[in-house]
Amino acid sequence: MSKENEGITLKEQLKKLAVKSMYGYQTVLLIGLGRRLEIFNYLYEKAKSSSSGEKVNSVSFTLEELSEKLNLDLKYLDGWVHMALECGLFKIDESQERCVKTAPHIYELLVDQDGMFYMGSMLGVFYLMAPFQDTIYENFKTGKTENILETPIEAYREGQRASGRITSINERLFAKYCKDDRKKLMKQGAAILEVGCGYGFTLEIWAKKYKKVNYVGIDIDPNGIAHAKELVKKNDWSDRIDVSEIPLEEYVKNTNTKFDMVILNEVLHEMPPDDSYRKGVFENIYTLLKDDGIFMVTESIIPDTFAPKKGFLLYEVAHKWLEVAFGSKFYDEKGFRELVDATPFKSVELIRERGNYFWAIRK
């Protein structure tokens, strides 16, 4: 027996592995299904409509209410809610008869889509990856990779929504550590380009925060662009936001616009893995950026599998594992700096606060 196993009883290991794994697995299933059935979205809208501007920490509901509002079967709801109670997502609301409410912190984690601690989208991605297990199994045998743009729309959109959550956090880091750049974006006529804007979730965050900015989003995914255009229309942003289905290499040939900021949000790893291609992407962005502009890159920093572990890496490693099937290539910190050093850019800084970070790259 190895020293690291000394003192660990079978009972303790059973509790650690079997019981915790069972609760964790069931929790992901419950969250994923609840999101698809619009239950968590309903609770979010209910909380917003009844808050009267006050901070919300919990929201209550009955099975009959969900059944009526969402047209769901009571028997299935009873089973779902009972398991959710067992897994700690909800608790009995004793102030009303046969009523349930979100357990402590669950409102912030799974319901409040605007909150900084919201992680419903990320868990939704895990749930939606389950049907791909047969494909992943075959790819283990063959080494084949899939085209990420052929992912079912629901799953791809959910992944993009999760990336949008990262944007919300990193915008706050940007405002805190890049104050001069932020001042530029507060002025009338400032310009942002997002390369790989996808479904527009990142665009939405920046457009709401910086109301004077002219925003351009480009992508090669027609489904994403269609959704982004709907967001623009819904928010009446057509006078200052333009989204187009066009590759970067074509866009750079057809515009004379220079941008105060260029954003690459969780897109680099999905590009062809050849460094010479990625170097070309950076060179095109260099051309589009103003001399005093900032190129903001958000990318998971993932060390080598056998590198000494220096901290909490669950989210980064999960990102790597989720995208193995798409042939995604990530960088560790040293590798990313080497990529930037091979381009015309002169400055690269890692802006980091606890587990959140982005790269600030300049001419």
Secondary structure, DSSP 4 states (H G I P E B T S, - for coil): --GGGTT--HHHHIIIIIIHHHHHHHHHHHHHHHHHTTHHHHHHHHHHHH-TTSPP---EE-HHHHHHHHT--HHHHHHHHHHHHHTTSEEE-TTSTT-EEEPTTHIIIII-TTSTT--HHHHHHHHHHGGGHHHHHHHHHH-----GGGS-HHHHHHHHHHHHHHHHHHHHHHHHH-HHHHHHHTSTT-EEEEET-TTSHHHHHHHHH-TT-EEEEEES-HHHHHHHHHHHHHTT-TTTEEEEE--HHHHTTS----EEEEEEES-GGGS-S-HHHHHHHHHHHHHHEEEEEEEEEE--B---TTSPP-S--HHHHHHHHHTGGGT---B-HHHHHHHHHTSS--EEEEEEETTEEEEEEE-
